[in-house]
Amino acid sequence: LDIGGGASAKVMAESLEIVLADPKVQSVFINVYGGITSCEEVANGILEAIDSMNNIRPIVVRFDGNKAKEGLQILSEANNPHISVADTMESAAKESAQLASKKEGAR
């Protein structure tokens, strides 16, 4: 998923809703290096999407760059059990794969 430079919270929410509409998706890994894109906007979009959906899968987020600290604070304050935050792209990818494996095994 490429939300493009300068994506708004609405674009992120709509994009996440599309991805999560696929029942084969077991976890979502969101990796944003914000140059133009504000991680704060992405965080708001993630929460907006989650608030409007019923069947949420685990979401692992890694932010770096433009407003990353603010975006991570928004996600932290939301205290949503479906969202976890990772410090590096590698650790986020690994966690997302492990969560998908657990969900797949639970079927």
C-alpha positions in Angstrom: 0.0 0.0 0.0 1.4 3.4 -1.0 -0.6 6.2 0.3 1.5 8.8 -1.5 3.2 11.9 -0.3 1.1 14.3 1.7 -1.7 11.8 2.3 -4.4 13.0 4.7 -6.0 11.1 7.6 -9.0 10.4 5.3 -6.7 8.8 2.6 -5.1 6.6 5.2 -8.4 5.6 6.7 -9.9 4.7 3.3 -6.7 2.8 2.4 -6.7 0.8 5.6 -10.4 0.0 5.2 -9.7 -1.4 1.7 -6.8 -3.6 3.0 -8.8 -4.9 6.0 -11.8 -5.7 3.8 -9.8 -8.6 2.5 -10.5 -11.6 4.8 -7.1 -13.1 3.9 -5.3 -10.3 5.6 -4.1 -11.5 9.0 -2.1 -8.5 10.1 -1.2 -5.1 8.8 2.3 -3.6 8.8 2.3 0.2 8.4 5.7 1.7 7.8 5.9 5.4 7.2 8.9 7.5 6.6 7.3 10.9 6.5 8.9 13.4 4.3 5.9 15.1 2.9 3.4 12.8 4.6 2.7 13.7 8.2 2.8 10.7 10.5 0.4 12.6 12.7 -2.2 12.5 9.8 -1.5 8.8 9.3 -2.1 8.0 13.0 -5.4 9.9 12.9 -6.4 7.9 9.8 -5.5 4.6 11.4 -7.7 5.4 14.4 -10.5 6.7 12.1 -10.5 3.5 10.2 -10.5 1.3 13.3 -13.4 3.3 14.8 -15.5 2.5 11.7 -14.8 -1.2 11.4 -15.8 -4.3 13.2 -13.3 -7.0 12.2 -9.9 -5.5 13.0 -6.7 -7.5 12.7 -3.5 -6.6 14.4 -1.8 -3.5 13.1 1.9 -2.9 13.6 3.1 0.7 13.1 6.6 2.1 12.5 6.9 5.9 12.0 10.0 8.0 11.2 10.3 11.5 9.9 7.7 14.2 9.6 5.7 14.5 12.9 6.6 10.9 13.8 6.7 11.7 17.5 3.3 13.3 17.4 1.8 10.4 15.5 3.2 7.8 17.9 1.9 9.9 20.8 -1.6 9.8 19.2 -1.5 6.0 18.9 -0.1 5.6 22.4 -2.9 7.7 23.9 -5.5 5.8 22.0 -4.4 2.7 23.9 -6.0 0.4 21.3 -5.2 -3.3 21.8 -5.1 -3.9 18.0 -2.2 -1.4 17.5 1.4 -2.0 18.4 4.3 0.3 17.7 7.8 -0.8 16.7 11.1 1.1 16.7 12.5 -0.2 13.5 11.2 -1.4 10.1 12.8 -4.8 10.7 11.2 -5.3 14.1 7.8 -4.1 12.9 7.9 -6.6 9.9 8.9 -9.4 12.2 6.2 -8.6 14.7 3.6 -8.3 12.0 4.5 -11.7 10.5 4.4 -13.3 13.9 0.9 -11.9 14.6 -0.3 -13.1 11.2 1.0 -16.6 12.0 -0.8 -16.6 15.3 -4.1 -15.5 13.6 -3.6 -18.0 10.9 -3.0 -20.8 13.4 -6.2 -19.8 15.4 -8.4 -20.6 12.4 
